[in-house]
Amino acid sequence: MIVKFDLFSTQLERNIKIHMYLPDDYISSQETYPVLYMFDGHNLFFDEDATFGRSWRMLNPLYELEKKIIVVGLECNHNGNERVSEYAPYPFYDPEFDETIEAKGKQTMDFIVGTLKPYIDLHFPTIPNRMNTWIAGSSCGGLMAIYALCMYSQYFSRVVALSPYVLPIHTSLFYTAKKSHIKMPSGLYVSWGAHEGSTGHEFISETKVLTELANILLKKGVHIQFDVQPYGEHCEASWEEITPQFLRYLIK
């Protein structure tokens, strides 16, 4: 079942809509469940909620999963360029908007671990320890998931980053990865597609950055699983195709 509700974030000073998947029998089963936190929650389940009219259609893969889990998706800020700002751990110049993006990624993560997770653990049958708490996202949300691995690993043991938006801030991300203390065991599933961007140069650059990042994280003991998609694009339809794979990665 899908539950939607608003939760106020003191960190971002606004209400955030939560799109939450729960096993249909969660009330009667008396079970407790791992929790996957996800960015862009409005894009996860239903096409009518999705920004571009196409969601990840996650319900069927969740129904078919061998182990039941809870998914908690937070809707992004749709005002102007605020989504990028709230999903940016570091400021950067965006040539498309000809402006420097303000970094509110830390506030977003502080909301997740300081407000959202305690609320979910209090009101729903979760397994709250880090081994059963995961985080995932795509594009800017994928960047945020990697940032969470580096800076909030005391809360999350496994991270999924699909088509992460790393190129504009890779220098800052490398620095964070090198300096951070990442709690073990930790794992990262990272996927990107050869057909992202208008030319093959973006794929080559993204591959170089993600390979270098993986080498930094491997030296710290992080388990890395690459999933390069030869025909993958930067869109919900492509991320839907690999949803079964990353869900199995999380529960294995």
N, C-alpha and C positions, 0 to 999 in steps of 0.2 A: 504494500500500500504506500501511497505518497501522501505526506503531510506537509503542509505549508504554513509557516508562521513568521512573524516579524520579531526580531530581537534587536534591542537598541545597543549600539556600540558607543561607549564613551570615548574609545580610542579614535574613532572616525567621526564622531558626533552626528550620527544618522542612524535610522532604522535600516537593518539589513534583512531582506527576505531570505528565509531558509527553505530549501526544497529537500525534503528528507524521505529516503526510502527505508521502510521497515518491513521485515517478513510479515506476511499476512496474519500469522498466528502468534505474533510476538507477545500478546497479552496472555493467551491461554497456555502457551508452551512452557512458561517458566524458565526458558533458556536465557542465557546472556550471549552477547554477540560482539565480535570485533567491529570497529568503526573505521570507515574510510571517509575522510574529509576531502572535499573537492571544491575547486574554484569554478566560477561560472555555472552555478547550480541550475539556473534556468535553462541551460542548454543540454541537460543530461537526459531527461526522460520523455518529454512531449514536444512534438514539432510546434504546437501552437504557443508554447512558452519561449521557444528559441529565438535568438536575436535575428537570425537570417531564415527563419522558417524551417530549419532542419536541425533536429537534436541528435544526440548520440544514441538514442533509443536503447537505453541501458537496461530496461526492464527484463527483456527476454534473457540476456546473458546472466542477470542476477537470479532469475528464476531457475536457470539451468545449472547454476554454480553448485558444486558438491557441498559447500559449506555456506550456511546462511550468514550474511553480514548486514550491517546498517551502513547506509551512505548518507552523508550530510553535506549538501551542496549549498554554498552561499552565493546568492545572486550578486552580480557586479553592480557598480554604480554606473548608470546609463547617462549621466549628465556630462555633456561635452567630452573632454578627454580624461574624465575622472577614473574610468576603468583602468587605463594605462597607469595613471598616477598611483592608484591604490594597489596595483599589482607590480609596482616597480620598487625593488629594494634599494636602488641607487638612482640619483638624478641622471638624466642623459638628454642629449639634444635629439629631437625628432624632426627630421627634414620634411616629412609629410605635412606636419602641422606648423613647421618653422617656429618651434618653441622648445624651451628646455622643460622637460617633464619633471614635476616635483615628485620626490620619492616618499610615498606613504606605505610602502610595503611592510615596514616594521610595525606600524600601527595596525595593519590588517592582520599580521601574524599574532600580535599581542591580543587582538580581539579573539582570534581563534583559540588560543591557548588559555587566555585569561577570562573570557566571558562565555564563548560558545561551547567549548569542551566541558567546562564545569556544569553548564546548564544541561547539556545532553546527558552527561553521566549521572546527574541528579534525577532527571525525569524519565529516562529510558533505560532498558536492560542491557547496558554495555559491559564489556570487559575493559576497564579503563587503563590497564597498564600499557606501557609503550610497545610491547611486543604485539599487541592487538590493536594498535592505533596507527593508522597510515594516512598519507596525504597525497593528492594527485591533482594534476591540472594540465591544460594544453596552452600553447602559445605563451602569453604573459603569465598565465596560471602555471604552466610548466616551469618557467623561470622561478616563480614563487615556491614551487615544490622543491626545487633544488636548493633555494635559499633556506627553506625550512630544514632540509637535511643538514646543512652546514651550521645553522644557528639555533635550531630548536630540536635537536636530535634527542634531548631528554624526554620529549613527548612522542616522537614518531620513529618507528623502527624501519619502515619501508616507504619508499617514495616512488611515484610514477610521474615522469615528465614526458609529455607528448609534444613534439615539435616546439621545444622550449625556445622562447624569444631571447636568445643569449648574445646575438651579435653586437648590439649597441653597448652592452655593459660587460663584455667578457673579461676585460682587464680587472674590474672591480670584483667580479665573481671569482676569478682565479685567486686574487688576494684573500678574499674571504675564505675560500676553500683551503688555502695553505695555512692560514692562521687559526682556523677554527678547531675546537676540540669536538670530535664527533663520537658520540657514544656508540659502543658496539654491543651486539651485532647491528649493523645497518645495511640496507640494500637500496640500490637505485635501478629502476627499470626506465630506460630512456629510448625513445623512438623518434625518428624523423624520416621524412620522405624525399625521394629524389626529384619529385615534381613540385616541391615547394618553391615559391618565388617565380619570377618571370624568366629567369635564366638558370642554367646549371651552376653559375658562379655562386649563388646563394647556398646551394646544397654542398658544394665543395668547402666554402667558408664555414658553414655550420658543422660539417663533419670534422674539420680541423679543430674547431673550438671545443666541440664535445669530446673529441678524442683526448685533447690536452687536459680538459677538465677531469675526464675519467682517470687519466694517469695520476693526477694529483690525489684523487679520492681513493684509488687503489692502494697507493702508498700508505694511506691512513687505515686501511683494512676494510673499506666499504666494498661490498659485493656489487658488481656492475653487471647488468644484463642489457646488451644492445639489441635493438630490434629495428633495423633499417628497412624501410619499405620501398622497394624499387619503383612502385607506381604511386606512392603516397603523396597526397596533397595536403595543403594547410587548411583543412576544413573538417567539419563534424562528421561527414560521411566517411572520411578516411579514419578518423579516430574511432568511429563505431566499429570498423572492421577489426581493430586490434583490441577492443574492449575485452573479449573473452580471454585473450592471452594475458593481459596485464592483471585481470582479476584472478586468474589461476596462479600467476606469479605471487600475488599477495597472500593467498591462503595456503600455499604449499608449505 
